[in-house]
């Protein structure tokens, strides 16, 4: 989950939290494990280790801060690392990484790197593991000046692409279930 400053605008984080809450409720019923990585300022953090504690996850969501820059490459790497570690514990697992972002990377992982180019290169590298499915949920507001970076990210990941404005929380849950059941 992109928790940078741009996510605080226009109630994007409110919509994001609602969608995640719906996923958590469904995962609890299905006994799936859900993890959550947030990225903001200069870091990506595993704020919810893989599990199914809906009470703990809900508390984390309610307190999730937004603000700062967008280290998208770090977020991609931390999400991939989390999924890969789950596969080491359960090789029959079917990780689905859902990235919720506007794609506006502006904080590089490596000093002097161009953040967007770095994120796209990272995407091309992490998508090579065919055991992991990728979904990108674009939170960029339509109209005015749009960049389409989340859509470009999804292309580099070979991910399925959706716009958050076009989804209700229940649809997000069914999309995730499609990938798990496939």
Backbone as ProteinMPNN parsed JSONL, in Angstrom:
{"seq_chain_A": "XXXXXXXXXXXXXXXXXXXXXXXXXXXXXXXXXXXXXXXXXXXXXXXXXXXXXXXXXXXXXXXXXXXXXXXXXXXXXXXXXXXXXXXXXXXXXXXXXXXXXXXXXXXXXXXXXXXXXXXXXXXXXXXXXXXXXXXXXXXXXXXXXXXXXXXXXXXXXXXXXXXXXXXXXXXXXXXXXXXXXX", "coords_chain_A": {"N_chain_A": [[0.852, -1.175, 0.0], [0.678, 2.074, -0.994], [1.543, 4.664, 0.97], [2.13, 7.291, 0.805], [2.27, 10.939, 0.58], [0.595, 11.678, -1.569], [-1.444, 9.854, -1.453], [-3.053, 10.676, 0.584], [-4.597, 12.637, -0.441], [-7.778, 13.686, -1.731], [-9.369, 11.717, -0.485], [-8.291, 9.197, -1.059], [-6.947, 7.332, 0.558], [-8.94, 6.619, 2.315], [-10.716, 5.178, 0.678], [-8.959, 3.147, -0.028], [-8.401, 1.927, 2.456], [-10.938, 0.92, 3.061], [-11.246, -1.006, 1.047], [-9.152, -2.761, 1.685], [-9.954, -3.594, 4.219], [-12.22, -5.077, 3.558], [-11.003, -7.153, 2.126], [-9.551, -8.32, 4.216], [-11.599, -9.266, 5.917], [-12.764, -11.216, 4.281], [-10.565, -12.915, 3.894], [-10.218, -13.876, 6.458], [-12.515, -15.434, 6.811], [-11.993, -17.391, 4.896], [-9.691, -18.474, 5.803], [-7.285, -17.67, 4.742], [-4.023, -16.222, 4.49], [-2.989, -12.921, 5.103], [-0.839, -10.267, 4.383], [0.578, -7.036, 4.973], [2.288, -4.493, 3.396], [3.594, -1.313, 3.685], [4.595, 1.659, 2.019], [6.393, 4.612, 2.279], [7.799, 7.902, 2.614], [11.085, 7.253, 2.979], [11.176, 4.526, 3.102], [10.079, 1.046, 3.116], [7.805, -0.93, 4.845], [6.99, -3.931, 6.528], [4.087, -4.042, 7.818], [2.067, -5.646, 8.642], [2.515, -8.806, 9.391], [2.33, -11.973, 7.607], [-0.742, -13.468, 8.182], [-3.887, -14.009, 9.897], [-5.217, -12.305, 11.66], [-7.754, -10.396, 12.17], [-8.537, -8.37, 13.924], [-6.156, -7.184, 14.841], [-5.108, -6.362, 12.364], [-7.092, -4.549, 11.541], [-6.815, -2.553, 13.459], [-4.225, -1.653, 12.824], [-4.73, -0.636, 10.263], [-6.505, 1.472, 10.831], [-4.823, 3.233, 12.104], [-2.984, 3.875, 10.183], [-0.594, 5.944, 8.91], [-0.265, 8.657, 6.524], [1.794, 10.323, 4.149], [4.657, 12.165, 3.004], [7.288, 11.08, 0.759], [7.419, 8.799, -2.139], [8.658, 5.726, -2.139], [8.633, 3.638, -4.325], [10.029, 1.454, -5.557], [11.238, 0.249, -3.34], [8.944, -0.581, -1.981], [7.9, -2.479, -3.791], [9.962, -4.387, -3.728], [9.922, -5.18, -1.004], [7.349, -6.265, -0.789], [7.571, -8.402, -2.623], [9.627, -9.861, -1.408], [8.332, -10.616, 0.97], [6.276, -12.278, -0.045], [7.859, -14.258, -1.248], [9.153, -15.338, 0.993], [6.952, -16.48, 2.26], [6.407, -18.497, 0.439], [8.627, -20.095, 0.839], [8.021, -21.251, 3.269], [5.655, -22.516, 2.664], [5.32, -24.227, 0.018], [3.234, -24.84, -1.644], [1.673, -22.659, -1.632], [-0.141, -19.797, -2.93], [0.713, -16.961, -3.661], [-0.61, -13.684, -3.987], [0.097, -10.555, -4.989], [-1.029, -7.451, -4.33], [-0.874, -4.294, -5.423], [-1.425, -1.115, -4.34], [-1.548, 1.955, -5.537], [-0.646, 5.214, -6.902], [1.44, 5.216, -8.52], [3.386, 7.163, -8.662], [6.403, 7.333, -8.226], [8.91, 8.838, -6.292], [11.049, 8.735, -4.639], [14.112, 7.439, -4.569], [15.573, 4.122, -4.265], [18.267, 3.656, -4.513], [20.929, 5.948, -4.2], [20.822, 8.809, -6.238], [19.496, 7.572, -8.335], [16.92, 7.483, -10.862], [13.739, 7.663, -9.737], [11.255, 6.619, -10.913], [12.154, 5.152, -13.164], [13.768, 3.328, -11.817], [11.855, 1.954, -10.266], [10.354, 0.745, -12.324], [12.318, -0.923, -13.455], [12.804, -2.583, -11.286], [10.294, -3.788, -11.124], [10.279, -5.316, -13.483], [12.153, -7.212, -12.758], [11.177, -8.525, -10.388], [8.861, -9.746, -11.248], [9.449, -12.101, -12.452], [9.166, -14.486, -11.084], [7.063, -16.976, -11.46], [5.263, -18.114, -9.717], [3.996, -16.232, -8.308], [1.301, -14.016, -8.4], [0.324, -10.861, -9.731], [-1.345, -7.811, -9.061], [-2.363, -4.59, -9.898], [-3.712, -1.792, -8.438], [-4.867, 1.172, -9.367], [-4.713, 4.376, -8.053], [-4.738, 6.915, -8.998], [-6.2, 10.048, -9.586], [-8.636, 10.759, -12.05], [-8.842, 12.933, -14.923], [-7.864, 16.332, -15.475], [-4.393, 16.646, -14.982], [-2.888, 13.701, -15.682], [-0.724, 10.885, -15.205], [-0.476, 8.159, -15.653], [1.199, 6.245, -14.536], [0.861, 4.052, -12.788], [-0.479, 2.265, -14.405], [1.501, 1.796, -16.342], [3.352, 0.581, -14.679], [1.969, -1.784, -14.076], [2.031, -3.029, -16.56], [4.762, -3.61, -16.833], [5.057, -5.4, -14.78], [3.513, -7.45, -15.638], [1.023, -7.556, -14.667], [-2.428, -7.662, -13.599], [-4.606, -5.015, -14.166], [-6.409, -2.472, -12.512], [-8.65, 0.227, -11.847], [-9.098, 2.11, -8.947], [-11.357, 3.676, -8.629], [-13.203, 2.37, -10.132], [-13.868, 0.147, -8.737], [-15.618, -1.568, -6.198], [-15.383, -2.462, -2.741], [-16.173, -5.15, -2.45], [-15.79, -6.152, -5.01], [-13.04, -6.052, -5.239], [-12.289, -8.007, -3.443], [-13.349, -10.287, -4.737], [-11.771, -10.291, -7.037], [-9.206, -10.802, -6.0], [-9.711, -13.363, -4.964], [-10.156, -14.799, -7.324], [-7.577, -15.086, -8.373], [-6.331, -16.557, -6.394], [-7.789, -18.921, -6.418], [-7.296, -19.843, -8.946]], "CA_chain_A": [[0.0, 0.0, 0.0], [1.339, 3.366, -1.075], [1.058, 5.51, 2.064], [2.786, 8.586, 0.616], [1.419, 12.117, 0.667], [-0.429, 11.737, -2.622], [-2.561, 8.97, -1.09], [-3.916, 11.386, 1.517], [-5.432, 13.564, -1.202], [-9.059, 13.271, -2.308], [-9.919, 10.547, 0.19], [-7.778, 7.956, -1.641], [-6.623, 6.371, 1.598], [-10.212, 6.13, 2.867], [-11.166, 4.123, -0.241], [-7.99, 2.063, 0.07], [-8.622, 1.221, 3.722], [-12.184, 0.168, 2.943], [-10.988, -2.176, 0.212], [-8.301, -3.684, 2.439], [-10.777, -4.167, 5.286], [-13.044, -6.105, 2.926], [-10.116, -8.292, 1.86], [-9.226, -8.96, 5.492], [-12.774, -10.023, 6.376], [-12.901, -12.4, 3.441], [-9.447, -13.826, 4.154], [-10.479, -14.506, 7.75], [-13.505, -16.491, 6.571], [-11.4, -18.44, 4.053], [-8.461, -18.918, 6.472], [-6.108, -17.259, 3.981], [-3.127, -15.313, 5.201], [-2.825, -11.613, 4.48], [0.231, -9.431, 4.907], [0.493, -5.692, 4.418], [3.505, -3.7, 3.319], [3.355, 0.079, 3.317], [5.81, 2.378, 1.655], [6.28, 6.067, 2.35], [9.034, 8.597, 2.96], [12.233, 6.601, 2.339], [11.196, 3.121, 3.497], [8.945, 0.138, 3.004], [7.714, -1.691, 6.093], [6.008, -5.001, 6.69], [3.327, -3.605, 8.995], [1.213, -6.762, 9.043], [3.103, -10.07, 8.943], [1.32, -12.908, 7.1], [-1.593, -14.055, 9.208], [-5.316, -13.746, 9.684], [-5.771, -11.599, 12.803], [-8.492, -9.255, 11.633], [-8.58, -7.304, 14.925], [-4.86, -6.508, 14.771], [-5.018, -5.721, 11.055], [-8.005, -3.402, 11.537], [-6.191, -1.509, 14.276], [-3.143, -1.101, 12.022], [-5.32, 0.16, 9.182], [-7.073, 2.697, 11.387], [-3.731, 4.11, 12.509], [-2.028, 3.98, 9.091], [-0.332, 7.337, 8.539], [0.119, 8.96, 5.152], [2.625, 11.516, 4.028], [6.028, 11.985, 2.555], [7.614, 10.694, -0.607], [6.974, 7.472, -2.578], [9.739, 4.803, -2.509], [7.913, 2.531, -4.964], [10.911, 0.289, -5.744], [11.367, -0.414, -2.033], [7.673, -1.245, -1.71], [7.838, -3.676, -4.632], [10.915, -5.374, -3.211], [9.461, -5.69, 0.293], [6.202, -7.134, -1.075], [8.093, -9.621, -3.249], [10.372, -10.581, -0.365], [7.33, -11.191, 1.869], [5.639, -13.402, -0.758], [8.869, -15.308, -1.425], [9.335, -15.985, 2.294], [5.776, -17.336, 2.465], [6.582, -19.675, -0.415], [9.635, -20.959, 1.456], [7.334, -21.988, 4.336], [4.547, -23.282, 2.102], [5.574, -24.223, -1.422], [1.96, -24.974, -2.356], [0.967, -21.388, -1.526], [-0.422, -19.059, -4.17], [0.731, -15.535, -3.31], [-1.113, -12.64, -4.862], [0.54, -9.249, -4.503], [-1.905, -6.385, -4.804], [-0.213, -3.017, -5.191], [-2.39, -0.022, -4.383], [-0.692, 3.129, -5.698], [-0.815, 6.043, -8.096], [2.635, 4.963, -9.316], [4.269, 8.338, -8.732], [7.639, 7.13, -7.46], [9.744, 10.037, -6.232], [12.107, 8.503, -3.656], [14.875, 6.288, -5.068], [16.21, 3.195, -3.319], [19.706, 3.892, -4.674], [21.204, 7.382, -4.354], [21.038, 9.305, -7.59], [18.685, 6.857, -9.329], [15.641, 8.077, -11.241], [12.791, 6.807, -9.012], [10.297, 5.9, -11.763], [12.922, 4.148, -13.92], [14.193, 2.317, -10.851], [10.675, 1.148, -9.927], [10.03, -0.071, -13.488], [13.345, -1.973, -13.555], [12.518, -3.509, -10.184], [9.09, -4.54, -11.518], [10.669, -6.326, -14.48], [12.919, -8.267, -12.082], [10.403, -9.308, -9.423], [7.744, -10.468, -11.88], [9.958, -13.334, -13.076], [8.725, -15.646, -10.313], [5.734, -17.293, -11.982], [4.386, -18.598, -8.652], [3.377, -15.055, -7.691], [0.436, -13.215, -9.272], [0.39, -9.433, -9.436], [-2.486, -6.955, -9.372], [-2.117, -3.177, -9.599], [-4.912, -0.981, -8.263], [-4.439, 2.543, -9.63], [-5.472, 5.353, -7.267], [-4.597, 8.253, -9.582], [-7.466, 10.7, -9.935], [-8.786, 11.02, -13.479], [-9.108, 14.322, -15.269], [-6.713, 17.19, -15.233], [-3.111, 16.091, -15.396], [-2.661, 12.326, -15.244], [0.554, 10.369, -15.679], [-0.608, 6.764, -16.074], [2.365, 5.477, -14.073], [0.451, 2.76, -12.224], [-0.768, 1.386, -15.543], [2.801, 1.401, -16.895], [3.909, -0.372, -13.719], [1.284, -3.067, -14.244], [2.536, -3.631, -17.798], [6.098, -4.146, -16.573], [4.895, -6.534, -13.867], [2.633, -8.458, -16.214], [-0.044, -7.592, -13.673], [-3.768, -7.247, -13.964], [-4.726, -3.593, -13.826], [-7.738, -1.97, -12.193], [-8.706, 1.574, -11.269], [-9.818, 2.027, -7.676], [-12.659, 4.318, -8.806], [-14.104, 1.427, -10.8], [-14.051, -1.032, -7.89], [-16.148, -1.526, -4.839], [-14.595, -3.361, -1.895], [-16.544, -6.548, -2.712], [-15.168, -6.543, -6.273], [-11.631, -6.259, -4.966], [-12.206, -9.319, -2.814], [-13.562, -11.331, -5.73], [-10.604, -10.297, -7.917], [-8.146, -11.515, -5.289], [-10.086, -14.785, -4.88], [-9.943, -15.396, -8.649], [-6.168, -15.434, -8.529], [-6.006, -17.6, -5.421], [-8.454, -20.144, -6.822], [-6.858, -20.244, -10.306]], "C_chain_A": [[0.895, 1.234, 0.0], [0.735, 4.247, 0.012], [1.702, 6.899, 2.0], [1.773, 9.719, 0.682], [0.317, 12.156, -0.366], [-1.63, 10.849, -2.298], [-3.513, 9.64, -0.101], [-4.888, 12.322, 0.815], [-6.718, 12.892, -1.671], [-9.592, 11.951, -1.746], [-9.441, 9.211, -0.397], [-7.514, 6.91, -0.573], [-7.891, 5.829, 2.244], [-10.733, 4.991, 1.992], [-10.25, 2.904, -0.147], [-8.213, 1.255, 1.338], [-9.904, 0.397, 3.691], [-11.994, -1.101, 2.132], [-10.157, -3.209, 0.961], [-9.101, -4.354, 3.551], [-11.66, -5.287, 4.738], [-12.217, -7.352, 2.622], [-9.798, -9.052, 3.144], [-10.389, -9.806, 6.01], [-12.93, -11.314, 5.582], [-11.781, -13.4, 3.713], [-9.633, -14.55, 5.479], [-11.455, -15.669, 7.583], [-12.893, -17.673, 5.814], [-10.12, -19.035, 4.666], [-7.217, -18.676, 5.624], [-5.254, -16.361, 4.858], [-2.993, -14.026, 4.393], [-1.677, -10.903, 5.174], [0.035, -8.038, 4.314], [1.84, -4.998, 4.538], [3.076, -2.285, 2.963], [4.688, 0.701, 2.925], [5.519, 3.867, 1.607], [7.602, 6.622, 2.851], [10.199, 7.907, 2.259], [12.238, 5.094, 2.545], [9.929, 2.358, 3.117], [8.96, -0.735, 4.25], [6.661, -2.779, 5.986], [5.251, -4.67, 7.963], [2.39, -4.689, 9.501], [1.854, -8.037, 8.516], [2.008, -11.028, 8.469], [0.552, -13.578, 8.245], [-3.046, -13.757, 8.907], [-5.97, -13.121, 10.908], [-6.45, -10.321, 12.326], [-8.533, -8.087, 12.624], [-7.293, -6.493, 14.871], [-4.728, -5.735, 13.463], [-5.9, -4.472, 10.992], [-7.431, -2.244, 12.335], [-5.052, -0.841, 13.507], [-3.671, -0.201, 10.906], [-5.837, 1.5, 9.693], [-5.981, 3.714, 11.702], [-2.733, 4.383, 11.387], [-1.808, 5.433, 8.688], [-0.038, 7.467, 7.041], [0.993, 10.199, 5.178], [4.022, 11.176, 3.555], [6.118, 11.528, 1.103], [7.18, 9.251, -0.89], [8.159, 6.609, -3.007], [9.169, 3.521, -3.126], [8.784, 1.294, -5.148], [11.081, -0.47, -4.428], [10.085, -1.154, -1.664], [7.528, -2.53, -2.509], [8.743, -4.774, -4.091], [10.452, -5.989, -1.898], [8.255, -6.618, 0.105], [6.647, -8.462, -1.671], [8.819, -10.489, -2.219], [9.403, -11.28, 0.6], [6.661, -12.405, 1.229], [6.617, -14.562, -0.917], [9.111, -16.048, -0.111], [8.151, -16.889, 2.638], [5.903, -18.616, 1.65], [7.646, -20.626, 0.139], [9.014, -21.811, 2.562], [6.232, -22.898, 3.806], [4.657, -23.234, 0.581], [4.297, -24.373, -2.249], [1.152, -23.682, -2.309], [0.794, -20.719, -2.877], [-0.445, -17.568, -3.853], [0.181, -14.645, -4.416], [-0.666, -11.32, -4.245], [-0.331, -8.194, -5.165], [-1.249, -5.067, -4.424], [-1.246, -1.918, -5.374], [-1.585, 1.274, -4.377], [-1.132, 3.978, -6.875], [0.419, 5.927, -8.988], [3.634, 6.098, -9.371], [5.488, 8.183, -7.83], [8.457, 8.415, -7.474], [10.829, 9.939, -5.164], [12.88, 7.262, -4.101], [15.393, 5.4, -3.948], [17.718, 3.412, -3.337], [19.945, 5.384, -4.881], [21.469, 7.743, -5.817], [20.221, 8.618, -8.67], [17.432, 7.664, -9.658], [14.543, 7.178, -10.676], [11.823, 6.008, -9.884], [11.01, 4.805, -12.552], [13.359, 3.001, -13.022], [13.027, 1.382, -10.487], [10.304, 0.233, -11.094], [11.039, -1.197, -13.676], [13.123, -3.025, -12.475], [11.323, -4.38, -10.549], [9.444, -5.64, -12.512], [11.425, -7.483, -13.83], [12.053, -9.137, -11.179], [9.291, -10.121, -10.07], [8.19, -11.784, -12.515], [9.527, -14.595, -12.343], [7.276, -15.951, -10.676], [4.767, -17.816, -10.92], [3.591, -17.461, -8.016], [2.555, -14.309, -8.735], [0.462, -11.772, -8.792], [-0.885, -8.737, -9.883], [-2.072, -5.529, -9.014], [-3.462, -2.472, -9.557], [-4.455, 0.479, -8.326], [-5.332, 3.516, -8.87], [-5.389, 6.759, -7.848], [-5.964, 8.805, -9.973], [-7.494, 10.977, -11.439], [-9.132, 12.485, -13.715], [-7.881, 15.152, -14.958], [-5.441, 16.561, -15.755], [-2.941, 14.684, -14.815], [-1.38, 11.817, -15.886], [0.479, 8.922, -16.162], [0.528, 5.869, -15.607], [1.995, 4.132, -13.483], [0.125, 1.78, -13.348], [0.532, 0.913, -16.205], [3.497, 0.396, -15.981], [3.288, -1.744, -13.913], [1.765, -3.777, -15.514], [3.902, -4.271, -17.569], [6.058, -5.366, -15.649], [4.157, -7.704, -14.52], [1.423, -8.641, -15.318], [-1.392, -7.284, -14.304], [-3.965, -5.848, -13.398], [-6.187, -3.223, -13.593], [-7.609, -0.554, -11.66], [-9.555, 1.493, -9.999], [-11.2, 2.665, -7.783], [-13.685, 3.374, -9.415], [-14.446, 0.221, -9.933], [-14.766, -0.678, -6.605], [-15.34, -2.542, -4.047], [-14.898, -4.827, -2.197], [-15.892, -7.045, -4.008], [-13.685, -6.824, -6.083], [-11.412, -7.631, -4.338], [-12.376, -10.426, -3.847], [-12.406, -11.413, -6.718], [-9.471, -11.074, -7.264], [-8.441, -13.003, -5.228], [-9.891, -15.5, -6.215], [-8.517, -15.89, -8.808], [-5.774, -16.558, -7.583], [-6.577, -18.929, -5.876], [-7.976, -20.68, -8.182], [-5.824, -21.352, -10.281]], "O_chain_A": [[1.747, 1.411, 0.871], [-0.459, 4.543, -0.023], [1.806, 7.593, 3.011], [0.572, 9.488, 0.821], [-0.787, 12.618, -0.075], [-2.721, 11.075, -2.821], [-4.66, 9.214, 0.036], [-5.882, 12.749, 1.401], [-6.745, 11.697, -1.965], [-10.201, 11.165, -2.472], [-10.122, 8.197, -0.243], [-7.819, 5.733, -0.767], [-7.908, 4.679, 2.682], [-11.146, 3.953, 2.509], [-10.716, 1.766, -0.184], [-8.215, 0.024, 1.296], [-9.946, -0.706, 4.237], [-12.523, -2.154, 2.488], [-10.434, -4.406, 0.879], [-8.942, -5.55, 3.798], [-11.826, -6.323, 5.381], [-12.675, -8.474, 2.837], [-9.779, -10.283, 3.155], [-10.189, -10.924, 6.483], [-13.195, -12.374, 6.149], [-12.026, -14.605, 3.758], [-9.249, -15.712, 5.61], [-11.252, -16.748, 8.14], [-13.244, -18.825, 6.071], [-9.541, -19.975, 4.121], [-6.216, -19.38, 5.762], [-5.727, -15.811, 5.852], [-2.897, -14.048, 3.166], [-1.559, -10.935, 6.399], [-0.601, -7.886, 3.271], [2.441, -4.925, 5.61], [2.284, -2.084, 2.043], [5.75, 0.327, 3.424], [4.553, 4.321, 0.994], [8.416, 5.906, 3.434], [10.287, 7.976, 1.033], [13.219, 4.438, 2.194], [8.877, 2.936, 2.84], [10.014, -1.223, 4.66], [5.583, -2.573, 5.427], [5.712, -4.977, 9.063], [1.965, -4.658, 10.656], [1.755, -8.33, 7.324], [0.861, -10.898, 8.897], [1.14, -14.172, 9.148], [-3.395, -13.313, 7.814], [-7.145, -13.37, 11.176], [-5.8, -9.299, 12.108], [-8.561, -6.93, 12.204], [-7.329, -5.263, 14.857], [-4.287, -4.586, 13.457], [-5.487, -3.449, 10.445], [-7.547, -1.086, 11.933], [-4.919, 0.382, 13.528], [-3.118, 0.867, 10.644], [-5.63, 2.536, 9.061], [-6.196, 4.92, 11.579], [-1.729, 5.058, 11.616], [-2.722, 6.085, 8.183], [0.38, 6.511, 6.388], [0.935, 11.009, 6.103], [4.494, 10.047, 3.692], [5.152, 11.589, 0.343], [6.648, 8.568, -0.015], [8.627, 6.745, -4.138], [9.22, 2.454, -2.516], [8.314, 0.181, -4.914], [11.067, -1.701, -4.415], [10.143, -2.243, -1.093], [7.088, -3.551, -1.98], [8.349, -5.937, -4.004], [10.579, -7.197, -1.703], [8.157, -7.646, 0.775], [6.16, -9.522, -1.276], [8.634, -11.706, -2.178], [9.644, -12.42, 0.997], [6.495, -13.439, 1.875], [6.241, -15.72, -0.739], [9.259, -17.27, -0.114], [8.332, -17.947, 3.241], [5.546, -19.695, 2.122], [7.565, -21.835, -0.075], [9.422, -22.953, 2.774], [5.912, -23.919, 4.414], [4.151, -22.313, -0.06], [4.294, -24.059, -3.439], [0.065, -23.611, -2.881], [1.492, -21.036, -3.84], [-1.52, -16.972, -3.784], [0.464, -14.829, -5.599], [-1.016, -11.01, -3.106], [-0.364, -8.063, -6.388], [-1.089, -4.762, -3.242], [-1.865, -1.803, -6.431], [-1.012, 1.655, -3.357], [-1.891, 3.53, -7.735], [0.442, 6.477, -10.089], [4.641, 5.995, -10.072], [5.585, 8.835, -6.79], [8.676, 9.011, -8.529], [11.458, 10.94, -4.821], [12.359, 6.15, -4.018], [15.623, 5.858, -2.829], [18.37, 3.357, -2.294], [19.234, 6.019, -5.66], [22.228, 7.077, -6.521], [20.253, 9.049, -9.823], [16.945, 8.435, -8.83], [14.425, 6.029, -11.101], [11.594, 4.829, -9.615], [10.54, 3.669, -12.61], [13.321, 1.839, -13.426], [13.202, 0.166, -10.411], [9.973, -0.933, -10.879], [10.656, -2.314, -14.022], [13.244, -4.222, -12.733], [11.34, -5.586, -10.306], [8.962, -6.767, -12.395], [11.344, -8.616, -14.304], [12.179, -10.361, -11.201], [8.828, -11.099, -9.483], [7.36, -12.507, -13.067], [9.526, -15.675, -12.935], [6.365, -15.248, -10.238], [3.573, -17.95, -11.191], [2.633, -17.696, -7.279], [3.047, -14.007, -9.823], [0.605, -11.5, -7.6], [-1.434, -9.034, -10.944], [-1.499, -5.293, -7.95], [-4.247, -2.539, -10.502], [-3.744, 0.954, -7.442], [-6.554, 3.493, -9.018], [-5.914, 7.701, -7.255], [-6.773, 8.122, -10.602], [-6.488, 11.381, -12.022], [-9.642, 13.175, -12.833], [-6.974, 14.707, -14.256], [-5.421, 16.005, -16.853], [-2.862, 14.511, -13.598], [-0.997, 12.258, -16.97], [1.286, 8.505, -16.993], [0.793, 4.837, -16.223], [2.733, 3.161, -13.654], [0.426, 0.591, -13.242], [0.642, -0.252, -16.585], [4.154, -0.531, -16.456], [3.992, -2.754, -13.916], [1.89, -5.001, -15.528], [4.162, -5.367, -18.067], [6.913, -6.248, -15.727], [4.179, -8.821, -14.003], [0.866, -9.734, -15.218], [-1.477, -6.722, -15.396], [-3.536, -5.549, -12.284], [-7.075, -3.599, -14.358], [-6.582, -0.185, -11.092], [-10.615, 0.868, -9.997], [-12.126, 2.237, -7.095], [-14.89, 3.554, -9.236], [-15.228, -0.635, -10.345], [-14.54, 0.377, -6.012], [-14.678, -3.398, -4.635], [-13.99, -5.658, -2.203], [-15.491, -8.205, -4.102], [-13.139, -7.737, -6.702], [-10.454, -8.328, -4.672], [-11.626, -11.402, -3.835], [-12.088, -12.503, -7.193], [-8.844, -11.915, -7.907], [-7.543, -13.823, -5.416], [-9.505, -16.668, -6.244], [-8.283, -16.985, -9.319], [-4.969, -17.418, -7.94], [-5.921, -19.961, -5.737], [-8.227, -21.837, -8.52], [-5.365, -21.791, -11.336]]}, "name": "protein", "num_of_chains": 1, "seq": "XXXXXXXXXXXXXXXXXXXXXXXXXXXXXXXXXXXXXXXXXXXXXXXXXXXXXXXXXXXXXXXXXXXXXXXXXXXXXXXXXXXXXXXXXXXXXXXXXXXXXXXXXXXXXXXXXXXXXXXXXXXXXXXXXXXXXXXXXXXXXXXXXXXXXXXXXXXXXXXXXXXXXXXXXXXXXXXXXXXXXX"}
